[in-house]
Amino acid sequence: MSAADNKRIMQEIFGAGDRADRRRLFLARLADEVTMEVTGSHSWSQVFRGKERVLADLYGYLHTLLREPGRTDAFRFIADGDWVVVEAKGDMVRADGTPYRNDYCLLYRLKDGRILEMKEYQDSLLCERVLGPYPQDRKRP
């Protein structure tokens, strides 16, 4: 697929009108062998390998901390070959009512219309301050 095709796929996912549609589109494009790297050197920084681990150990754990899933609104898409860069703003609320509004630079590598690799760059100090450290006992090699 072309860079323009990959960009269109990511725009479609992020542009979905409601949370259920966005999740459905995202899951349909997520490869079983996907990797998700949370970059940096803080407690959340690690590589989640495989669709099941990404969904359970990263997104699943994150959702236990939030009042509701919240929203990540993308406002810039840049495509180059297999990679699409998405700049976005998160708008979430922790279970205790504390707002969590982080800025993200998200990289997606696609092949044949499937997301194979994701990288997340974010304000790690804000993440740790609002969400707390990622539990060591949940980390896997």
DSSP file (Angstrom, degrees, kcal/mol; ACC not computed):
  #  RESIDUE AA STRUCTURE BP1 BP2  ACC     N-H-->O    O-->H-N    N-H-->O    O-->H-N    TCO  KAPPA ALPHA  PHI   PSI    X-CA   Y-CA   Z-CA
    1    1 A M              0   0    0      0, 0.0   111,-0.1     0, 0.0     2,-0.1   0.000 360.0 360.0 360.0 154.3    0.0    0.0    0.0
    2    2 A S     >  -     0   0    0      1,-0.1     4,-2.3    80,-0.0     5,-0.2  -0.339 360.0-107.5 -84.1 167.1    1.1    3.6   -0.6
    3    3 A A  H  > S+     0   0    0      1,-0.2     4,-2.5     2,-0.2     5,-0.2   0.887 122.9  53.9 -58.5 -39.9    1.9    6.2    2.0
    4    4 A A  H  > S+     0   0    0      2,-0.2     4,-2.2     1,-0.2    -1,-0.2   0.886 107.7  49.8 -64.4 -38.8   -1.3    8.0    1.0
    5    5 A D  H  > S+     0   0    0      2,-0.2     4,-2.1     1,-0.2    -2,-0.2   0.927 111.7  48.1 -63.8 -44.8   -3.3    4.7    1.6
    6    6 A N  H  X S+     0   0    0     -4,-2.3     4,-2.0     1,-0.2    -2,-0.2   0.900 111.4  50.3 -63.5 -41.3   -1.7    4.3    5.0
    7    7 A K  H  X S+     0   0    0     -4,-2.5     4,-2.5     1,-0.2    -1,-0.2   0.913 108.8  52.4 -62.4 -43.0   -2.4    7.9    6.0
    8    8 A R  H  X S+     0   0    0     -4,-2.2     4,-2.3     1,-0.2    -1,-0.2   0.889 107.0  53.1 -61.1 -40.3   -6.0    7.5    4.9
    9    9 A I  H  X S+     0   0    0     -4,-2.1     4,-2.2     2,-0.2    -1,-0.2   0.932 111.8  44.4 -61.0 -46.6   -6.4    4.4    7.1
   10   10 A M  H  X S+     0   0    0     -4,-2.0     4,-2.5     1,-0.2     5,-0.2   0.872 112.4  51.9 -69.5 -35.5   -5.1    6.2   10.2
   11   11 A Q  H  X S+     0   0    0     -4,-2.5     4,-1.8     2,-0.2    -1,-0.2   0.887 109.2  51.5 -64.8 -38.0   -7.2    9.3    9.4
   12   12 A E  H  X S+     0   0    0     -4,-2.3     4,-0.6    -5,-0.2    -2,-0.2   0.923 111.4  46.9 -64.1 -44.3  -10.3    7.0    9.2
   13   13 A I  H >< S+     0   0    0     -4,-2.2     3,-1.0     1,-0.2    -2,-0.2   0.962 118.3  39.8 -62.6 -52.1   -9.5    5.4   12.6
   14   14 A F  H 3< S+     0   0    0     -4,-2.5    60,-0.2     1,-0.2    -1,-0.2   0.739 113.8  56.2 -71.8 -21.7   -8.9    8.7   14.4
   15   15 A G  H 3< S+     0   0    0     -4,-1.8    -1,-0.2    -5,-0.2    -2,-0.2   0.498  74.6 127.2 -89.2  -3.3  -11.8   10.4   12.5
   16   16 A A    <<  -     0   0    0     -3,-1.0     6,-0.1    -4,-0.6    -3,-0.0  -0.273  63.8-128.5 -57.2 138.6  -14.4    7.9   13.6
   17   17 A G  S    S+     0   0    0      4,-0.1     2,-0.3     5,-0.0    -1,-0.1   0.839  80.9  25.1 -63.4 -39.4  -17.3    9.7   15.2
   18   18 A D  S  > S-     0   0    0      1,-0.1     4,-2.4     0, 0.0     5,-0.2  -0.844  81.5-107.2-129.1 167.3  -17.7    7.7   18.4
   19   19 A R  H  > S+     0   0    0     -2,-0.3     4,-2.6     1,-0.2     5,-0.2   0.855 116.2  53.6 -59.0 -40.6  -15.5    5.7   20.7
   20   20 A A  H  > S+     0   0    0      2,-0.2     4,-2.4     1,-0.2    -1,-0.2   0.912 110.7  46.1 -64.7 -42.6  -17.0    2.3   19.7
   21   21 A D  H  > S+     0   0    0      2,-0.2     4,-2.6     1,-0.2     5,-0.2   0.920 112.9  50.2 -64.8 -43.4  -16.5    3.0   15.9
   22   22 A R  H  X S+     0   0    0     -4,-2.4     4,-2.6     1,-0.2    -2,-0.2   0.933 112.6  46.6 -61.2 -46.1  -12.9    4.1   16.6
   23   23 A R  H  X S+     0   0    0     -4,-2.6     4,-2.9     2,-0.2     5,-0.3   0.922 112.2  50.5 -62.6 -44.7  -12.1    1.0   18.7
   24   24 A R  H  X S+     0   0    0     -4,-2.4     4,-2.0    -5,-0.2    -2,-0.2   0.925 113.4  45.0 -60.0 -46.0  -13.7   -1.3   16.1
   25   25 A L  H  X S+     0   0    0     -4,-2.6     4,-1.1     2,-0.2    -1,-0.2   0.905 114.3  49.5 -65.1 -42.1  -11.7    0.2   13.2
   26   26 A F  H >X S+     0   0    0     -4,-2.6     4,-1.0    -5,-0.2     3,-0.7   0.944 112.0  47.2 -62.3 -49.4   -8.5    0.2   15.3
   27   27 A L  H 3< S+     0   0    0     -4,-2.9     3,-0.4     1,-0.2    -1,-0.2   0.862 108.0  56.4 -62.8 -36.1   -8.9   -3.5   16.3
   28   28 A A  H 3< S+     0   0    0     -4,-2.0    -1,-0.2    -5,-0.3    -2,-0.2   0.798 113.1  41.2 -65.9 -27.7   -9.7   -4.5   12.7
   29   29 A R  H << S+     0   0    0     -4,-1.1    86,-3.7    -3,-0.7     2,-0.5   0.553  89.5 105.5 -96.1 -10.2   -6.4   -3.0   11.5
   30   30 A L  E  <  -a  115   0A   0     -4,-1.0    86,-0.1    -3,-0.4     2,-0.1  -0.610  67.0-136.2 -79.8 120.1   -4.3   -4.3   14.4
   31   31 A A  E >   -     0   0A   0     84,-2.2     3,-1.6    -2,-0.5    20,-0.1  -0.412  14.8-123.7 -71.6 148.9   -2.0   -7.2   13.4
   32   32 A D  E 3  S+     0   0A   0      1,-0.3    19,-2.6    18,-0.1    20,-0.3   0.844 113.3  49.1 -59.7 -33.8   -1.8  -10.1   15.8
   33   33 A E  E 3  S+     0   0A   0     17,-0.2    -1,-0.3    18,-0.1    17,-0.1   0.126  84.2 142.5 -95.3  20.3    2.0   -9.7   15.9
   34   34 A V  E <   -     0   0A   0     -3,-1.6    16,-3.5    81,-0.1     2,-0.4  -0.193  36.9-152.2 -59.7 149.7    1.9   -5.9   16.5
   35   35 A T  E     -aB 117  49A   0     81,-1.6    83,-2.4    14,-0.2     2,-0.5  -0.975   4.9-163.2-121.4 144.2    4.4   -4.3   18.9
   36   36 A M  E     -aB 118  48A   0     12,-2.5    12,-3.3    -2,-0.4     2,-0.6  -0.980   5.2-165.3-127.8 117.0    3.8   -1.1   20.9
   37   37 A E  E     -aB 119  47A   0     81,-2.8    83,-2.6    -2,-0.5     2,-0.8  -0.909   9.8-160.1-106.1 121.1    6.7    0.8   22.3
   38   38 A V  E     -aB 120  46A   0      8,-2.7     8,-0.9    -2,-0.6    83,-0.1  -0.898  31.1-142.8 -92.7 111.0    6.1    3.4   25.0
   39   39 A T        +     0   0    0     81,-2.1     3,-0.2    -2,-0.8     2,-0.2  -0.141  50.7  51.2 -76.5 168.2    9.4    5.4   24.6
   40   40 A G  S    S-     0   0    0      1,-0.1    -2,-0.1     5,-0.1    81,-0.0  -0.593  87.0 -79.9 107.7-166.1   11.5    7.0   27.3
   41   41 A S  S    S+     0   0    0     -2,-0.2     2,-0.2     5,-0.0    -1,-0.1  -0.086  85.3 106.8-132.2  33.8   13.0    5.9   30.5
   42   42 A H  S >  S-     0   0    0     -3,-0.2     3,-1.4     4,-0.0    83,-0.0  -0.498  87.8 -88.1-105.1-179.9   10.0    6.0   32.9
   43   43 A S  T 3  S+     0   0    0      1,-0.3    -3,-0.0    -2,-0.2    -1,-0.0   0.782 125.9  53.0 -64.1 -28.2    8.0    3.2   34.4
   44   44 A W  T 3  S+     0   0    0     80,-0.1     2,-0.4    -5,-0.1    -1,-0.3   0.664  84.0 109.4 -78.8 -15.8    5.6    3.0   31.5
   45   45 A S    <   +     0   0    0     -3,-1.4     2,-0.3    -8,-0.1    -6,-0.2  -0.465  46.2 103.0 -69.3 120.2    8.4    2.7   29.0
   46   46 A Q  E     -B   38   0A   0     -8,-0.9    -8,-2.7    -2,-0.4     2,-0.5  -0.957  69.1 -96.2-177.2 173.1    8.6   -0.8   27.5
   47   47 A V  E     -B   37   0A   0     -2,-0.3     2,-0.6   -10,-0.2   -10,-0.2  -0.951  27.2-155.9-110.5 122.8    7.7   -2.8   24.4
   48   48 A F  E     -B   36   0A   0    -12,-3.3   -12,-2.5    -2,-0.5     2,-0.6  -0.874  14.8-155.1 -96.3 123.3    4.4   -4.6   24.5
   49   49 A R  E     +B   35   0A   0     -2,-0.6     4,-0.3   -14,-0.2   -14,-0.2  -0.890  51.3  14.7-110.9 122.0    4.6   -7.6   22.0
   50   50 A G  S  > S-     0   0    0    -16,-3.5     4,-2.5    -2,-0.6   -17,-0.2   0.170  82.6 -92.1  97.3 146.0    1.5   -9.0   20.4
   51   51 A K  H  > S+     0   0    0    -19,-2.6     4,-2.6     1,-0.2     5,-0.2   0.892 122.6  53.2 -56.8 -44.6   -2.1   -7.9   20.1
   52   52 A E  H  > S+     0   0    0    -20,-0.3     4,-2.6     1,-0.2     5,-0.3   0.913 111.8  44.7 -60.6 -43.7   -3.2   -9.6   23.2
   53   53 A R  H  >>S+     0   0    0     -4,-0.3     4,-2.0     2,-0.2     5,-1.0   0.903 112.3  51.3 -70.1 -41.0   -0.5   -8.0   25.4
   54   54 A V  I  X>S+     0   0    0     -4,-2.5     5,-2.3     1,-0.2     4,-0.8   0.939 116.1  41.9 -58.9 -46.5   -1.0   -4.5   23.9
   55   55 A L  I  <>S+     0   0    0     -4,-2.6     5,-1.5    -5,-0.2    -2,-0.2   0.890 126.9  30.2 -71.4 -39.5   -4.8   -4.7   24.5
   56   56 A A  I  <>S+     0   0    0     -4,-2.6     5,-1.0    -5,-0.2    -3,-0.2   0.948 126.0  36.4 -85.0 -53.4   -4.5   -6.3   28.0
   57   57 A D  I  <5S+     0   0    0     -4,-2.0    -3,-0.2    -5,-0.3    -2,-0.1   0.768 131.8  21.8 -80.0 -26.2   -1.3   -5.1   29.5
   58   58 A L  I  X<S+     0   0    0     -5,-1.0     4,-2.6    -4,-0.8    -3,-0.2   0.823 135.3  25.0-101.8 -70.8   -1.3   -1.5   28.1
   59   59 A Y  I  ><S+     0   0    0     -5,-2.3     4,-2.4     1,-0.2    -3,-0.2   0.886 123.7  52.7 -66.1 -38.4   -4.7   -0.4   27.2
   60   60 A G  I  ><S+     0   0    0     -5,-1.5     4,-0.9    -6,-0.4    -1,-0.2   0.941 113.2  43.0 -62.1 -47.6   -6.5   -2.8   29.6
   61   61 A Y  H >><S+     0   0    0     -5,-1.0     3,-0.9     1,-0.2     4,-0.7   0.927 112.2  54.4 -64.0 -43.9   -4.5   -1.6   32.5
   62   62 A L  H >X S+     0   0    0     -4,-2.6     3,-1.3     1,-0.3     4,-0.8   0.906 104.2  55.0 -56.0 -42.9   -4.8    2.1   31.4
   63   63 A H  H 3< S+     0   0    0     -4,-2.4     3,-0.3     1,-0.3    -1,-0.3   0.753  98.6  62.0 -66.0 -23.4   -8.6    1.7   31.4
   64   64 A T  H << S+     0   0    0     -4,-0.9    -1,-0.3    -3,-0.9    -2,-0.2   0.739 105.7  48.3 -70.8 -20.4   -8.6    0.5   35.0
   65   65 A L  H << S+     0   0    0     -3,-1.3    30,-2.8    -4,-0.7    31,-0.3   0.646 101.8  78.1 -90.5 -17.1   -7.2    3.9   36.0
   66   66 A L  B  < S-F   94   0B   0     -4,-0.8    28,-0.3    28,-0.3     4,-0.0  -0.675  73.0-136.7-103.5 148.7   -9.7    6.0   34.0
   67   67 A R  S    S-     0   0    0     26,-3.0    27,-0.1    -2,-0.3    -1,-0.1   0.900  96.0 -10.7 -63.0 -41.6  -13.2    7.0   34.7
   68   68 A E  S    S-     0   0    0     25,-0.6    25,-0.5    -3,-0.0    -1,-0.2  -0.937  87.5 -90.0-150.0 164.9  -14.0    6.3   31.1
   69   69 A P        -     0   0    0      0, 0.0    -2,-0.0     0, 0.0     2,-0.0   0.761  59.4-161.8 -56.3 -26.3  -11.8    5.6   28.1
   70   70 A G        -     0   0    0     22,-0.1     2,-0.3    20,-0.1    22,-0.2  -0.325  18.6 -79.2  76.1-162.7  -11.6    9.2   27.2
   71   71 A R  E     -C   91   0A   0     20,-1.6    20,-3.2     2,-0.0     2,-0.5  -0.997  18.9-156.0-146.1 144.4  -10.5   10.5   23.8
   72   72 A T  E     -C   90   0A   0     -2,-0.3     2,-0.6    18,-0.2    18,-0.2  -0.969  20.7-159.9-120.4 112.5   -7.4   11.0   21.8
   73   73 A D  E     -C   89   0A   0     16,-2.9    16,-2.4    -2,-0.5     2,-0.3  -0.831   3.8-151.8-100.6 120.4   -7.9   13.6   19.1
   74   74 A A  E     +C   88   0A   0     -2,-0.6    14,-0.3    14,-0.2     3,-0.1  -0.681  22.0 168.3 -89.5 140.3   -5.5   13.7   16.2
   75   75 A F  E     +     0   0A   0     12,-2.7     2,-0.3    -2,-0.3    13,-0.2   0.415  63.0  44.3-131.1  -1.9   -4.8   16.9   14.4
   76   76 A R  E     -C   87   0A   0     11,-1.2    11,-2.3     2,-0.0     2,-0.4  -0.976  54.9-175.7-147.0 133.6   -1.8   16.2   12.2
   77   77 A F  E     +C   86   0A   0     -2,-0.3     2,-0.4     9,-0.2     9,-0.2  -0.997   3.3 179.3-128.3 127.0   -1.0   13.2    9.9
   78   78 A I  E     -C   85   0A   0      7,-2.4     7,-3.5    -2,-0.4     2,-0.4  -0.997   9.8-164.2-129.0 126.5    2.3   12.8    8.1
   79   79 A A  E     +C   84   0A   0     -2,-0.4     2,-0.3     5,-0.2     5,-0.2  -0.911  16.3 168.5-118.0 139.5    3.0    9.7    6.0
   80   80 A D  E >   -C   83   0A   0      3,-2.8     3,-2.1    -2,-0.4     2,-0.2  -0.840  65.2 -56.6-147.3 105.3    6.3    8.3    4.6
   81   81 A G  T 3  S-     0   0    0     -2,-0.3   -75,-0.2     1,-0.3    -1,-0.1  -0.422 123.5  -8.6  62.5-125.9    6.3    4.9    3.1
   82   82 A D  T 3  S+     0   0    0     -2,-0.2    28,-2.9    -3,-0.1     2,-0.3   0.584 121.8  87.4 -78.5 -10.8    5.0    2.3    5.6
   83   83 A W  E <   -CD  80 109A   0     -3,-2.1    -3,-2.8    26,-0.2     2,-0.4  -0.723  51.0-173.5-101.5 139.8    5.0    4.9    8.5
   84   84 A V  E     -CD  79 108A   0     24,-2.6    24,-2.5    -2,-0.3     2,-0.5  -0.998  11.8-154.4-126.4 126.8    2.3    7.4    9.5
   85   85 A V  E     -CD  78 107A   0     -7,-3.5    -7,-2.4    -2,-0.4     2,-0.5  -0.878  11.0-168.2-101.3 129.7    3.0    9.9   12.2
   86   86 A V  E     -CD  77 106A   0     20,-3.3    20,-3.2    -2,-0.5     2,-0.5  -0.975   9.2-158.3-122.7 122.3    0.0   11.2   14.1
   87   87 A E  E     +CD  76 105A   0    -11,-2.3   -12,-2.7    -2,-0.5   -11,-1.2  -0.867  30.2 163.9 -97.1 132.0    0.2   14.2   16.4
   88   88 A A  E     -CD  74 104A   0     16,-2.4    16,-2.9    -2,-0.5     2,-0.4  -0.942  36.1-135.4-148.2 162.8   -2.6   14.1   19.0
   89   89 A K  E     -CD  73 103A   0    -16,-2.4   -16,-2.9    -2,-0.3     2,-0.3  -0.989  22.3-142.0-122.1 130.9   -4.0   15.4   22.2
   90   90 A G  E     -C   72   0A   0     12,-3.5     2,-0.3    -2,-0.4   -18,-0.2  -0.687  12.0-170.8 -90.8 146.0   -5.5   13.2   24.9
   91   91 A D  E     +C   71   0A   0    -20,-3.2   -20,-1.6    -2,-0.3     2,-0.3  -0.805  30.5 141.3-136.4  92.7   -8.5   14.2   26.9
   92   92 A M  E     -G  100   0C   0      8,-2.2     8,-3.2    -2,-0.3     2,-0.4  -0.823  38.7-141.8-130.5 166.1   -9.1   11.7   29.7
   93   93 A V  E     -G   99   0C   0    -25,-0.5   -26,-3.0    -2,-0.3   -25,-0.6  -0.994  20.1-127.8-134.4 126.5  -10.1   11.7   33.3
   94   94 A R  B >   -F   66   0B   0      4,-3.3     3,-2.7    -2,-0.4   -28,-0.3  -0.289  36.0-101.6 -66.1 158.2   -8.7    9.5   36.0
   95   95 A A  T 3  S+     0   0    0    -30,-2.8   -29,-0.1     1,-0.3    -1,-0.1   0.785 123.6  54.7 -54.2 -30.5  -11.1    7.5   38.1
   96   96 A D  T 3  S-     0   0    0    -31,-0.3    -1,-0.3     2,-0.1   -30,-0.1   0.407 125.8 -99.4 -86.3   3.9  -10.8   10.0   41.0
   97   97 A G  S <  S+     0   0    0     -3,-2.7    -2,-0.1     1,-0.3   -31,-0.0   0.372  75.2 142.9  97.7  -4.0  -11.7   12.9   38.7
   98   98 A T        -     0   0    0     32,-0.1    -4,-3.3    -5,-0.1    -1,-0.3  -0.563  52.4-121.6 -71.3 125.7   -8.2   14.2   38.0
   99   99 A P  E     -G   93   0C   0      0, 0.0     2,-0.4     0, 0.0    -6,-0.3  -0.399  21.8-163.6 -66.7 143.9   -7.9   15.4   34.3
  100  100 A Y  E     +G   92   0C   0     -8,-3.2    -8,-2.2    -2,-0.1     2,-0.6  -0.888  18.0 164.6-129.6 100.2   -5.3   13.7   32.2
  101  101 A R        +     0   0    0     -2,-0.4     2,-0.2   -10,-0.2   -10,-0.2  -0.852  12.3 171.3-121.8  93.4   -4.5   15.7   29.1
  102  102 A N        -     0   0    0     -2,-0.6   -12,-3.5    24,-0.0     2,-0.4  -0.650  29.5-128.4-102.9 157.9   -1.3   14.5   27.5
  103  103 A D  E     -D   89   0A   0     -2,-0.2    20,-0.6   -14,-0.2     2,-0.4  -0.869  30.4-164.6-103.3 140.2    0.2   15.4   24.2
  104  104 A Y  E     -DE  88 122A   0    -16,-2.9   -16,-2.4    -2,-0.4     2,-0.5  -0.948  27.6-164.9-130.9 145.7    1.3   12.6   21.9
  105  105 A C  E     -DE  87 121A   0     16,-2.3    16,-2.4    -2,-0.4     2,-0.5  -0.978  28.2-171.0-120.0 114.3    3.4   11.9   18.9
  106  106 A L  E     -DE  86 120A   0    -20,-3.2   -20,-3.3    -2,-0.5     2,-0.5  -0.908   9.8-160.6-114.3 129.7    2.3    8.4   17.7
  107  107 A L  E     -DE  85 119A   0     12,-2.6    12,-2.1    -2,-0.5     2,-0.4  -0.928   7.2-171.8-112.3 133.3    4.1    6.5   15.0
  108  108 A Y  E     -DE  84 118A   0    -24,-2.5   -24,-2.6    -2,-0.5     2,-0.6  -0.989   9.5-160.1-126.4 128.1    2.4    3.6   13.1
  109  109 A R  E     -DE  83 117A   0      8,-2.8     7,-3.0    -2,-0.4     8,-1.5  -0.945  18.9-170.4-106.9 123.4    4.0    1.2   10.7
  110  110 A L  E     - E   0 115A   0    -28,-2.9     2,-0.4    -2,-0.6     5,-0.2  -0.825  14.5-174.5-114.1 149.8    1.5   -0.5    8.4
  111  111 A K  E >  S- E   0 114A   0      3,-2.3     3,-1.8    -2,-0.3    -2,-0.0  -0.961  77.7 -11.1-142.5 126.4    1.9   -3.4    6.0
  112  112 A D  T 3  S-     0   0    0     -2,-0.4     3,-0.1     1,-0.3    -1,-0.0   0.851 130.6 -53.5  52.9  37.8   -0.9   -4.5    3.7
  113  113 A G  T 3  S+     0   0    0      1,-0.2     2,-0.4  -112,-0.0    -1,-0.3   0.512 114.8 114.0  80.8   5.6   -3.4   -2.3    5.7
  114  114 A R  E <   - E   0 111A   0     -3,-1.8    -3,-2.3   -84,-0.0     2,-0.7  -0.879  69.7-120.8-112.6 142.3   -2.5   -3.8    9.1
  115  115 A I  E     +aE  30 110A   0    -86,-3.7   -84,-2.2    -2,-0.4    -5,-0.2  -0.719  37.2 166.0 -82.4 115.6   -0.8   -2.0   11.9
  116  116 A L  E     +     0   0A   0     -7,-3.0   -81,-1.6    -2,-0.7     2,-0.4   0.720  62.4  23.1-100.2 -28.8    2.4   -3.9   12.7
  117  117 A E  E     -aE  35 109A   0     -8,-1.5    -8,-2.8   -83,-0.2     2,-0.4  -1.000  57.9-175.2-146.3 139.4    4.3   -1.4   14.9
  118  118 A M  E     -aE  36 108A   0    -83,-2.4   -81,-2.8    -2,-0.4     2,-0.4  -0.991   2.3-171.4-133.6 143.2    3.4    1.5   17.1
  119  119 A K  E     -aE  37 107A   0    -12,-2.1   -12,-2.6    -2,-0.4     2,-0.5  -0.999   8.2-157.4-132.7 138.3    5.5    4.0   19.0
  120  120 A E  E     -aE  38 106A   0    -83,-2.6   -81,-2.1    -2,-0.4     2,-0.4  -0.967   8.4-174.9-122.3 124.4    4.3    6.5   21.5
  121  121 A Y  E     + E   0 105A   0    -16,-2.4   -16,-2.3    -2,-0.5     2,-0.3  -0.962  26.6 146.6-111.2 133.3    6.1    9.7   22.5
  122  122 A Q  E     - E   0 104A   0     -2,-0.4     2,-1.3   -18,-0.2   -18,-0.2  -0.891  60.4 -72.1-153.1 177.0    4.4   11.6   25.3
  123  123 A D     >  -     0   0    0    -20,-0.6     4,-2.1    -2,-0.3     5,-0.1  -0.713  47.7-174.3 -79.7  94.8    4.9   13.9   28.3
  124  124 A S  H  > S+     0   0    0     -2,-1.3     4,-2.5     1,-0.2     5,-0.2   0.819  78.0  56.9 -67.8 -32.2    6.3   11.1   30.6
  125  125 A L  H  > S+     0   0    0      2,-0.2     4,-2.3     1,-0.2    -1,-0.2   0.921 109.3  46.4 -64.6 -42.3    6.4   13.4   33.7
  126  126 A L  H  > S+     0   0    0      2,-0.2     4,-2.8     1,-0.2     5,-0.4   0.917 111.0  53.3 -63.5 -43.7    2.7   14.1   33.3
  127  127 A C  H  X>S+     0   0    0     -4,-2.1     4,-2.6     1,-0.2     5,-0.7   0.946 113.3  41.7 -56.6 -51.7    1.9   10.5   32.8
  128  128 A E  H  X5S+     0   0    0     -4,-2.5     4,-1.0     3,-0.2    -1,-0.2   0.882 115.6  50.6 -66.0 -38.5    3.7    9.4   36.0
  129  129 A R  H  <5S+     0   0    0     -4,-2.3    -2,-0.2    -5,-0.2    -1,-0.2   0.920 123.1  28.4 -67.2 -43.6    2.3   12.3   38.0
  130  130 A V  H  <5S+     0   0    0     -4,-2.8    -2,-0.2    -5,-0.2    -3,-0.2   0.913 133.6  29.3 -87.3 -45.2   -1.3   11.7   37.0
  131  131 A L  H  <5S-     0   0    0     -4,-2.6    -3,-0.2    -5,-0.4    -2,-0.1   0.670 101.6-133.7 -90.4 -17.7   -1.5    8.0   36.4
  132  132 A G     << -     0   0    0     -4,-1.0    -1,-0.2    -5,-0.7    -3,-0.1  -0.156  44.4 -39.4  83.9 172.0    1.2    6.9   38.7
  133  133 A P        -     0   0    0      0, 0.0     3,-0.0     0, 0.0    -5,-0.0  -0.365  63.2-106.6 -70.8 149.6    4.0    4.4   37.9
  134  134 A Y        -     0   0    0      1,-0.1     2,-0.1    -2,-0.1     5,-0.1  -0.617  48.8-101.8 -71.2 131.0    3.3    1.4   35.8
  135  135 A P    >>  -     0   0    0      0, 0.0     3,-1.5     0, 0.0     4,-0.5  -0.333  20.8-144.5 -63.3 128.8    3.4   -1.6   38.2
  136  136 A Q  G >4 S+     0   0    0      1,-0.3     3,-1.2     2,-0.2    -2,-0.0   0.842  98.2  62.1 -59.5 -35.1    6.6   -3.6   38.0
  137  137 A D  G 34 S+     0   0    0      1,-0.3    -1,-0.3     3,-0.0    -3,-0.0   0.620 100.2  55.0 -72.0  -9.6    4.8   -6.9   38.6
  138  138 A R  G <4 S+     0   0    0     -3,-1.5    -1,-0.3     2,-0.0    -2,-0.2   0.591  86.1 103.5 -92.9 -13.5    2.8   -6.3   35.3
  139  139 A K    <<  -     0   0    0     -3,-1.2   -91,-0.0    -4,-0.5   -93,-0.0  -0.452  51.1-170.2 -73.8 140.7    6.0   -5.9   33.2
  140  140 A R              0   0    0     -2,-0.2    -2,-0.0     1,-0.0    -3,-0.0  -0.949 360.0 360.0-127.3 150.0    7.0   -8.9   31.0
  141  141 A P              0   0    0      0, 0.0    -2,-0.0     0, 0.0    -1,-0.0   0.507 360.0 360.0 -68.0 360.0   10.3   -9.3   29.1
